[in-house]
Each structure stands twice: as structure tokens, then as C-alpha cells.
Amino acid sequence: MAMIKIAVVHSDFKEKFSIPRQSGLVSFESTIELLFPYNRVEALVGLEEFSHLWIIFDFHGIEKSENPSLSVRPPRLGGNKKLGVFATRSPNRPNHMGLSLVKLIRIEGTNLIISGGDFLDQTPVFDIKPYLKEIESPLVANSGWTNHVITKKLEVFFDCECEIGLKEKIIEVLSLDPRPRFHDDGYKKYGSRLGEVDVHWEVIDGILRVVQII
């Protein structure tokens, strides 16, 4: 049975590069638009009482393969170690299905305004479920190999003018260091599409500098 798309995400992330590797790492607002015939107010009655939601979606920007690899190189390990795909949250999965926890900001008609998502713009949504902290937040839990991983953020400086609101968004995303980590690619300039702007940046000696915003 084919999965049914019930909604689509409208996001500031217009390309895969620079999307946070986990949900909740940035506070950008996105919109989940329910689609016909699920865009009826009755489907959302009671949802406004919850603070967070589980979103089940399709990694639609990933190329599908008939013989997907069952091992991946997690970026958080520098891309130097292979782990089983089911021990990671890699988007390169057999069914390319994602699960993200987001914060519900408000409901506008049959649109959900959320924050903390890691969605490519136009991401298809298969289901929406409320988060239950009493059940889904165990007091004792083990996060496996991620317990030993230290996430460091880059300092971000601007060599060009930028309005405050946009600057905050850029810092949130780029401080997470979206560069590929599978090898040391040396000095390079990069570009990230965020909303309606293209951000050009470089990293030298561990310092990220935004050199141009178009």
C-alpha cells in the first residue's frame, strides 16, 4: 500500500545543504499545510493543547535506490566510522522516511506553524502525532554512541551588511557547521540558500565568515 501524503512543509531550507542534521537545533518557523481531503478543521480539534508534535515525512530530496546501503558514515563521527543505518538517523534509509519532533507555535485554519524542524521546502508529510512527555521522555535512557560525541559550534562573523533578524537565522544554521565531514576538503567557499537569500561563506582556521549575501 502506497503512503498517502496528507500535508506539505513550507520551509526556509530550499536545498539539502545547510539543513540541520537533527530537528530542534534551530528555531526557524515553518508551516505544515494540510492537503485535501485532510485540510478540515475537525482533524485538528484538540491539537492546540499540545506543545510538541511528531512529524512523519519523506526525505524527498534523497535519490532513491533499489539497493540501498545498510551502513552509513555519521557526520557527528567525522565521517570516519561506519555504523548500521538503523543505529543512525541518516536520511539514506530503505524507505527514506523521517521522524522529527517539532514545537507547535500556533494553528492557523488548517495550517500548523511550527519551529525546530529540519525539513527541506515542499517536504511531503505522511502523519502528525502529538508528543506525550509522560510516555516518551523516560527518566533513564541511553543515547548509544552519541553519548560520547561533543558538538562544537563555529563562531560566525560577517564581512557584509545584514539585518538583525536574518543575521540571527544565519548564525543559527551556519554555527552548526554544515560542511561535509567525510574528508578534509581544505579551504573552500560555500553557498547556502536560506529563504529568499543566498549566503556565501568560508571557514578559515575554525572561524566562519559570511562574505556575501545575495
N, C-alpha and C positions, 0 to 999 in steps of 0.2 A: 504494500500500500504506500503510495507516494505521500510525503509530508505536505500539509496544507499551509500555505503562507497566510497568516492572519493579520500581519502588520508589517510595516516597513519603518526603518530608523532614518531620521534626518539628522545628520551629524556634521560637525566641523571637519572631520577627518575625511578628506577627499581622495586619499591614496593610502595604501597599506603602510608605507614608510612613515615612521613617527607615531603610529598608533601605540599607546601604552601597552606593554606586554601583559598587563593584568588590569582588570577593572578596579576602580576605586583609587587609582594613582593620580588622577586629575579630576578636577571638579567641573569640567565643561558641562553645560546643559545641552541635552539632545532631546529630540521629540520622537516618540513612538506613535505612529499614525495607524490606527486600526483600519483595516480594509473591509470592503463589502464582502460578505454579508455580516461581518463581525463588528462593524462600526455602529453598534447600537448601545445607547446609554445603559440599558439593562445589564449588559455584560460587565459593567464596571461598578455596579452598586456594591458598596461596602469596601471597595479597594482604597478609598481615600483615607481609611482608618489606619493603613499600614505605612510604615516609614520606608521600607525597602522591598525590592522585588527581585525575583529570579527571572532572567530573560533567557529563553532557549532560542537559539538562532543559527543561521547558516553562515559559515565562513565563505561568503560568495566570491571573494576576491582571490581565493586559492584555486590553482589549477587542479582539476580532478584527475585521478589516475586509477586505472584498473588494477594496478599492483602497487598500492601504497606501501611505503617503508614503515616497518614496525619499530624502528629505532630513530631517535632524534638527538640533536645536539642542543640542549637548552642554552639560550643566551646567558642566563644567570650563572652558568658554569664556564663562561667564556667561550663556549662552542668547542671545547677541547675534550669533552667526555660524552659518550653515547649512553642514553638511557632508553628504556622501553617507552613507547609512545603513551601507554596507559599510566606511566609514572610521571607524566608531564602534562602541561596544559597547552602544548603545541597546537596550532591551528591545522597542522598537517595530520589529520586524523582520518580513519577509514570512511566516516560519514561526513566529515567536515562540519560537525555540529559543535556549537559553542554554548557555554553556560556562564552567564555573568550576573553578579549581584550589583544592583544599582540603587540609588536613592530616589524615591518618588518625591518630587518637588510639589507638583500640583497636577490636577486633571482639568483639561480644557475641552469640554464636549466629549469627544471620543479620542482625544489625543492625550498621551501621557508625557508630561515634561519631567525629565529625569536628569540626574547628574552622576558622574563617576563611570560612565560607560566607556567601553573600548571597541566601539563599532565603526566600521567603515560606512560612509554615507550610502544609503539605499540598502542596508543590510536587511535581508528577509527575516522576519520573526515567526517562529513556529508556536510559541506558547509563552504565557506570562503567569507567574505564580507568586503569591505573597511570601515574604520571608518570615519565618517563625523563630524568634530568638530563643524561646524556651526549649525548642526541639533541636534547632540547627546550630546552636552555639554551645557545644559541650565544654564543660569546665576543664576537662583534661583531654588534650588532643596532641597528636604528634604530626608535625608537618614534614616528616621524612628528610630527604636531602636538603630541602630548603631551610631547615633549622640552622644550617651551618653557612649559609650564604649571606654575605654582607652586601647590601645595596648602597652604593655610593652615588651621590648626585654631583653633577658638574656645576661649577659656577658659570653663570651666564652673564655676559657683558654685551652691550650694544654699541656698535660703531655708527649707528644711524638713528634718526629720529623715529619715535614710536609712541603712540598714545597709550595712556596708562593701562586701560582695560586690555588692549591687545598685548601689551608687554607682559602682563601677568599670565595670560594664556600661553604665550611663547615660552616663558620661563618654566611654567608647569610641565610642558611637554619636553622641551629640549634638555632640561636639567636631568631627565631620566636617561639621557644618552641613547638615542635611538640608532646609533651606528651599528652596522653588522659586527658581530663578535666572533665569527668563525675563523678569522685570521687577522693578523696585524696588517691593516691596509695602509699604514703610514699616513702621511699628510694628505688630506683630501678636503675639497669643498663639497658641501651638501646642500640640498634644497628640500624644504618641507612645505607641503600645501596645507594650510590651515584656514578653513573657511574660504574667504574670498581673496586671500593673500598668499604669495609665495615667499617663504622666508629662506634666505641664503645664509649659510653659516659655516664655520670651520672650527676645528679643535686643534690648538697648539699648546703643548706642554700641559695638558689636562684642563685648559681653560677654553670654554666655548664662547666664541664671539659671533654675534649676529652682524653680518657685514652689509646686508641689503634686504629691504622689504619691498616687494613689488605688488 
